[in-house]
């Protein structure tokens, strides 16, 4: 009789009474494990991107960094204005406001 053993993230590993893995686990393991790992990485990256885009403090920090780069001469005025407008619009949308002038 097969038993379902514990595994992470809601997955289950089917083992036999003697603790050995089934033939399908052995055959599909080399294929499924990299796919599960890739899926995990994609979920983590998506969570990080969502947090970065939706975090007001992060956007304010980016605006300050942008101003500092402009004042130090790393950016020309046109690039500064373009990047500033993008960040300011994202911040306004996050706050529920309208467009940036």
C-alpha positions as CSV (number, residue, x, y, z in Angstrom):
1,X,0.0,0.0,0.0
2,X,1.3,3.5,-0.9
3,X,1.3,6.4,1.5
4,X,1.4,10.1,0.9
5,X,4.4,11.7,2.6
6,X,4.9,15.4,3.5
7,X,6.5,17.7,1.0
8,X,6.8,21.5,0.7
9,X,4.4,23.9,-1.1
10,X,1.4,21.5,-1.0
11,X,3.1,18.8,-3.1
12,X,3.0,15.2,-2.1
13,X,5.5,12.5,-2.5
14,X,4.1,9.0,-2.8
15,X,6.2,6.4,-1.0
16,X,5.7,2.7,-0.4
17,X,5.5,1.1,3.0
18,X,9.3,0.4,2.9
19,X,10.0,4.1,2.2
20,X,11.1,3.7,-1.4
21,X,9.9,6.0,-4.2
22,X,7.7,4.8,-7.0
23,X,9.0,4.2,-10.5
24,X,7.2,7.2,-11.9
25,X,8.9,9.4,-9.2
26,X,12.3,8.1,-10.3
27,X,11.5,8.6,-14.0
28,X,9.8,12.0,-13.8
29,X,12.0,13.5,-11.0
30,X,14.8,14.7,-13.4
31,X,12.2,16.5,-15.5
32,X,9.8,17.8,-12.8
33,X,12.3,19.1,-10.2
34,X,13.9,21.7,-12.5
35,X,10.4,22.8,-13.6
36,X,9.3,23.2,-10.0
37,X,12.4,25.1,-9.3
38,X,11.9,27.4,-12.3
39,X,8.3,28.0,-11.2
40,X,9.4,28.9,-7.7
41,X,11.9,31.4,-9.1
42,X,9.3,33.0,-11.3
43,X,6.9,33.4,-8.4
44,X,9.5,35.0,-6.3
45,X,10.5,37.4,-9.1
46,X,6.9,38.3,-9.7
47,X,6.3,39.0,-6.0
48,X,9.4,41.2,-5.9
49,X,8.4,43.2,-9.0
50,X,4.9,43.7,-7.6
51,X,6.3,44.9,-4.3
52,X,8.7,47.3,-6.1
53,X,6.1,48.7,-8.4
54,X,3.4,49.1,-5.6
55,X,5.6,50.4,-2.8
56,X,5.2,54.1,-2.2
57,X,8.4,54.3,-0.1
58,X,10.4,52.6,-2.8
59,X,9.2,55.1,-5.5
60,X,10.0,58.0,-3.2
61,X,13.5,56.6,-2.7
62,X,13.9,56.2,-6.5
63,X,12.8,59.9,-7.0
64,X,15.5,61.0,-4.5
65,X,18.1,58.8,-6.1
66,X,17.2,60.3,-9.5
67,X,17.5,63.9,-8.2
68,X,20.9,63.1,-6.7
69,X,22.1,61.6,-10.0
70,X,20.9,64.7,-11.9
71,X,22.6,67.1,-9.4
72,X,25.8,65.1,-9.6
73,X,25.8,65.5,-13.4
74,X,25.2,61.8,-14.2
75,X,22.0,62.6,-16.1
76,X,21.2,65.4,-18.5
77,X,18.0,67.4,-18.0
78,X,16.0,65.7,-20.7
79,X,16.7,62.2,-19.3
80,X,16.0,63.5,-15.8
81,X,12.7,64.9,-16.8
82,X,11.6,61.8,-18.6
83,X,12.6,59.5,-15.7
84,X,11.1,61.8,-13.1
85,X,7.8,62.0,-14.9
86,X,7.6,58.2,-15.1
87,X,8.3,57.7,-11.4
88,X,6.0,60.6,-10.4
89,X,3.1,59.2,-12.5
90,X,3.5,55.8,-10.9
91,X,3.6,57.4,-7.5
92,X,0.4,59.4,-8.3
93,X,-1.4,56.3,-9.6
94,X,-0.4,54.4,-6.4
95,X,-1.8,57.2,-4.3
96,X,-5.0,57.3,-6.3
97,X,-4.3,60.7,-7.8
98,X,-4.5,61.8,-11.3
99,X,-1.9,62.7,-13.8
100,X,1.3,64.5,-13.0
101,X,1.6,68.0,-14.6
